[in-house]
């Protein structure tokens, strides 16, 4: 998932620019602000995937099973990536709704 988080962050940056453009040009504020909020939340989730994995081993007890630790880390990252992806999709959908109501 870490190799997917980078392109997702780039897309979120592009849509953040689109949201600020829409705010500056008088598009409906409520969907744009909700869109921007979901983008920021999704960005924080995507950035949390990129943390180092070594911290997990430094704080582990001696009898910890490394396979279970890796599985838990991968599941956590998968859930956060999917949540960030869905929040980004919601943001794009809200931006499209605002664009249709502006026209």
C-alpha positions in Angstrom: 0.0 0.0 0.0 2.9 2.4 0.5 3.5 2.5 -3.3 -0.1 3.5 -3.8 -0.1 6.2 -1.1 2.2 8.4 -3.1 0.0 8.7 -6.2 -3.0 9.1 -4.0 -1.3 12.1 -2.2 -0.5 13.6 -5.6 -4.2 13.3 -6.7 -5.3 14.8 -3.4 -3.0 17.7 -4.0 -4.5 18.3 -7.4 -8.1 18.2 -6.1 -7.1 20.5 -3.2 -6.0 23.1 -5.8 -9.3 22.5 -7.6 -11.3 23.1 -4.4 -9.5 26.3 -3.6 -10.0 27.5 -7.2 -13.7 26.7 -6.8 -13.9 28.7 -3.5 -12.1 31.7 -5.1 -14.5 31.7 -8.1 -17.8 31.7 -6.1 -18.9 28.1 -6.4 -21.3 26.8 -3.7 -19.4 26.9 -0.4 -20.9 24.1 1.6 -20.1 21.2 -0.8 -16.6 22.7 -1.5 -15.8 23.0 2.2 -17.0 19.5 2.9 -14.9 18.3 -0.1 -11.8 20.1 1.2 -12.4 18.7 4.7 -12.6 15.1 3.4 -9.5 15.7 1.3 -7.5 16.9 4.3 -8.7 13.9 6.4 -7.8 11.6 3.5 -4.4 13.2 3.2 -3.6 12.6 6.8 -4.7 9.0 6.5 -2.6 8.5 3.4 0.5 10.1 5.1 0.1 7.8 8.1 0.7 4.8 5.9 4.2 6.1 5.0 5.6 5.9 8.5 8.5 3.6 9.1 7.9 0.0 9.9 11.0 -0.3 12.2 9.2 1.3 15.1 6.9 -1.7 15.4 9.9 -3.9 16.1 11.6 -1.6 18.6 8.6 -1.5 20.9 7.6 -5.1 20.6 7.9 -7.4 23.6 10.4 -10.3 23.3 7.7 -13.0 23.0 5.8 -11.2 20.2 5.1 -13.1 17.1 6.5 -11.2 14.1 4.1 -12.7 11.6 1.1 -11.5 13.6 2.7 -8.1 14.0 3.2 -7.7 10.3 -0.3 -8.9 9.6 -1.8 -6.4 12.0 0.3 -3.6 10.4 -0.7 -4.6 6.9 -4.4 -4.7 7.8 -4.2 -1.4 9.5 -2.5 0.2 6.5 -5.0 -1.4 4.1 -7.9 0.0 6.1 -6.4 3.5 6.3 -5.6 3.5 2.6 -9.1 2.4 1.6 -10.6 5.1 3.9 -8.3 7.7 2.3 -9.3 6.5 -1.1 -13.0 6.7 -0.4 -12.7 10.1 1.2 -10.9 11.3 -1.9 -13.7 9.9 -4.1 -16.3 11.6 -1.9 -14.4 14.9 -2.3 -14.4 14.5 -6.1 -18.1 13.7 -6.1 -18.8 16.8 -4.0 -16.7 18.9 -6.3 -18.7 17.6 -9.3 -22.0 18.4 -7.5 -20.8 21.9 -6.8 -19.7 22.3 -10.5 -23.1 21.2 -11.7 -24.9 23.6 -9.4 -22.7 26.5 -10.4 -23.4 26.1 -14.1 
